[in-house]
Amino acid sequence: MATNNGPPKDANPGAMWVTLTALPRPTSSPHKFRAKGRDVGEMVFWVLTAQELASVRVNADRETRLVLGQDARSGNLAYEEEYEQQKAYHLLQLAARQAEDFRFPAFPTAKLLRETLTDDEISVALIAYATFRQESGPIISELTVEEMEAWLKLLQEGASRFPLVHLSGAALRDLTMFLVQKLGTSATATFSAGSPQGESPSPSAEGVPSE
């Protein structure tokens, strides 16, 4: 039977779009920024849009080609390393905002950011942004045991892959290992209840303990 992966027939895209555009952009609480060995002030982060991330990639590529000149060839080691660095500068320049008024960037330009900060200072700020992005986004990266039990129940009742889109790769791995452990515990309990310790299960069960 063919499956229908389209939107529900009763979906109202107009109402959803109005709700979506009315939502404020996720913005972090003030983050103390440390540079040159001391606290220099506070900034906040906001989650970048897909358009802003596209501009980060375009600007990083352009700046990399300016730095490397004729040696700027996509795929070569020098290009890849410089491109990743440029991408970090441009991303941080857009994502880090002034704590007093987050409409304004904390760093005037990516070029000045690179000239002023050390690699370690930039890395710490990027880690803080990535942490905030994970916490505020729709992708679930960590699961408690209670949450994994709830996911197990949901999957048993719904038998659908769709809810899993909310989980990151790390969370999916945690959930998979949790299910493996649950199956192992269930099999051990069944074996203990059905057979005396040290007694092999019936060969007719083809290696599966009888209930």
C-alpha positions as CSV (number, residue, x, y, z in Angstrom):
1,M,0.0,0.0,0.0
2,A,1.3,3.4,-0.9
3,T,2.0,5.8,2.0
4,N,1.0,9.4,2.1
5,N,3.8,11.6,3.5
6,G,2.0,14.9,2.8
7,P,0.5,17.2,5.4
8,P,-2.8,16.3,7.0
9,K,-5.9,17.3,5.0
10,D,-7.2,19.4,7.8
11,A,-3.9,21.4,8.3
12,N,-4.3,25.1,8.2
13,P,-1.0,26.5,6.8
14,G,-2.1,30.1,7.2
15,A,-2.8,29.8,10.9
16,M,0.5,27.9,11.5
17,W,2.4,30.6,9.6
18,V,0.8,33.4,11.6
19,T,1.8,31.6,14.8
20,L,5.3,30.9,13.6
21,T,6.1,34.5,12.5
22,A,4.7,35.9,15.8
23,L,7.1,33.8,17.9
24,P,10.2,35.7,19.3
25,R,13.6,34.5,18.3
26,P,15.1,32.3,21.0
27,T,17.6,34.4,23.0
28,S,19.8,33.2,25.8
29,S,20.2,34.7,29.2
30,P,23.3,36.9,29.7
31,H,26.6,35.1,29.3
32,K,29.7,36.4,31.0
33,F,32.4,36.8,28.5
34,R,36.0,36.3,29.7
35,A,38.9,37.6,27.6
36,K,42.5,38.7,28.3
37,G,42.3,36.9,31.7
38,R,39.3,38.7,33.1
39,D,35.6,39.2,32.7
40,V,35.0,42.0,30.1
41,G,31.2,42.1,30.1
42,E,28.1,40.2,29.2
43,M,26.5,39.2,25.9
44,V,23.6,37.1,24.8
45,F,23.1,34.6,22.0
46,W,20.3,34.2,19.6
47,V,19.7,31.2,17.3
48,L,20.6,32.0,13.7
49,T,18.0,31.5,10.9
50,A,18.7,29.3,7.9
51,Q,19.3,32.5,5.8
52,E,21.8,33.8,8.3
53,L,23.6,30.4,8.3
54,A,23.7,30.5,4.5
55,S,25.3,34.0,4.6
56,V,27.9,32.6,7.1
57,R,28.9,29.9,4.6
58,V,29.1,32.4,1.7
59,N,31.1,34.9,3.6
60,A,33.5,32.3,5.0
61,D,34.1,31.0,1.5
62,R,34.8,34.5,0.2
63,E,37.2,35.4,3.0
64,T,39.0,32.1,2.7
65,R,39.6,32.7,-1.0
66,L,40.9,36.2,-0.2
67,V,43.3,34.8,2.3
68,L,44.7,31.9,0.3
69,G,44.5,33.5,-3.2
70,Q,45.4,31.0,-5.9
71,D,45.8,28.2,-3.3
72,A,42.1,28.4,-2.4
73,R,40.9,25.1,-3.7
74,S,37.9,23.4,-2.1
75,G,38.9,20.1,-0.7
76,N,42.5,20.9,0.0
77,L,43.7,21.0,3.7
78,A,44.6,24.7,3.8
79,Y,41.2,25.7,2.4
80,E,39.2,23.5,4.7
81,E,41.1,24.7,7.8
82,E,40.8,28.4,6.9
83,Y,37.2,28.0,5.8
84,E,36.2,26.4,9.2
85,Q,37.9,29.2,11.0
86,Q,36.3,31.9,8.9
87,K,32.9,30.2,9.4
88,A,33.4,30.3,13.2
89,Y,34.2,34.1,13.1
90,H,31.2,34.9,11.0
91,L,28.8,32.7,13.0
92,L,29.9,34.2,16.3
93,Q,29.6,37.7,14.9
94,L,26.0,37.2,14.0
95,A,25.0,35.0,17.0
96,A,26.6,37.1,19.8
97,R,24.5,40.1,20.7
98,Q,24.8,43.0,23.2
99,A,23.2,42.1,26.5
100,E,21.7,45.6,26.9
101,D,20.0,45.5,23.5
102,F,20.3,42.2,21.5
103,R,19.4,44.0,18.3
104,F,23.0,45.0,18.1
105,P,26.0,42.6,17.7
106,A,28.5,42.1,20.5
107,F,31.3,42.2,17.9
108,P,31.2,44.9,15.1
109,T,32.7,42.7,12.4
110,A,34.0,39.2,11.9
111,K,37.4,40.7,10.9
112,L,37.7,42.7,14.2
113,L,36.6,39.6,16.1
114,R,39.4,37.6,14.6
115,E,42.0,40.4,15.2
116,T,41.0,40.9,18.8
117,L,40.2,37.5,20.3
118,T,42.4,34.4,20.8
119,D,41.4,31.0,19.4
120,D,40.6,29.8,23.0
121,E,38.3,32.8,23.6
122,I,36.5,32.2,20.4
123,S,36.1,28.5,21.1
124,V,34.6,29.1,24.5
125,A,32.1,31.5,23.1
126,L,31.2,29.1,20.3
127,I,30.7,26.3,22.8
128,A,28.3,28.5,24.8
129,Y,26.3,29.3,21.7
130,A,26.1,25.6,20.7
131,T,24.9,24.7,24.2
132,F,22.2,27.3,24.1
133,R,21.2,26.3,20.6
134,Q,20.8,22.7,21.7
135,E,18.8,23.7,24.8
136,S,16.4,26.0,22.9
137,G,15.9,24.0,19.7
138,P,13.4,21.3,18.9
139,I,16.0,18.5,18.8
140,I,16.3,16.6,22.1
141,S,19.9,15.7,22.8
142,E,19.7,14.0,26.2
143,L,17.2,11.7,27.8
144,T,16.6,10.6,31.4
145,V,15.5,7.1,32.2
146,E,12.0,8.3,32.9
147,E,12.0,10.1,29.5
148,M,13.2,6.9,27.7
149,E,10.5,4.9,29.4
150,A,8.0,7.5,28.1
151,W,9.5,7.2,24.6
152,L,9.2,3.4,24.7
153,K,5.6,3.6,25.7
154,L,4.9,6.1,22.9
155,L,6.6,3.9,20.3
156,Q,4.7,0.8,21.5
157,E,1.4,2.5,21.3
158,G,2.0,4.5,18.0
159,A,4.4,2.2,16.1
160,S,5.5,5.3,14.1
161,R,8.9,6.7,13.2
162,F,7.7,10.3,13.1
163,P,8.2,11.2,16.8
164,L,11.9,10.2,16.4
165,V,12.7,13.3,14.3
166,H,12.8,15.2,17.6
167,L,15.8,13.3,18.8
168,S,19.4,14.0,18.0
169,G,21.8,11.3,17.0
170,A,23.2,11.1,20.5
171,A,19.7,10.8,22.0
172,L,18.8,8.1,19.5
173,R,21.9,6.1,20.5
174,D,20.9,6.4,24.1
175,L,17.4,5.3,23.4
176,T,18.7,2.4,21.3
177,M,21.0,1.2,24.1
178,F,18.2,1.6,26.6
179,L,15.9,-0.6,24.5
180,V,18.7,-3.2,24.1
181,Q,19.1,-3.3,27.8
182,K,15.4,-3.7,28.3
183,L,15.3,-6.6,25.9
184,G,18.2,-8.2,27.6
185,T,16.6,-7.8,31.0
186,S,13.3,-9.2,29.7
187,A,15.0,-12.2,28.1
188,T,17.0,-13.0,31.3
189,A,13.8,-12.7,33.4
190,T,11.9,-15.1,31.0
191,F,14.8,-17.6,31.1
192,S,15.0,-17.5,34.9
193,A,11.2,-18.0,35.3
194,G,10.9,-20.8,32.7
195,S,14.0,-22.9,33.4
196,P,15.9,-23.9,36.5
197,Q,19.3,-22.4,36.8
198,G,21.8,-24.4,34.8
199,E,19.2,-26.1,32.7
200,S,19.2,-25.5,29.0
201,P,16.0,-24.4,27.2
202,S,14.2,-26.9,25.0
203,P,15.9,-27.4,21.6
204,S,12.5,-27.1,19.9
205,A,12.5,-23.4,20.8
206,E,15.4,-22.8,18.4
207,G,17.4,-21.0,21.0
208,V,14.6,-18.9,22.3
209,P,13.6,-19.7,26.0
210,S,10.0,-21.0,26.3
211,E,7.5,-18.9,28.3
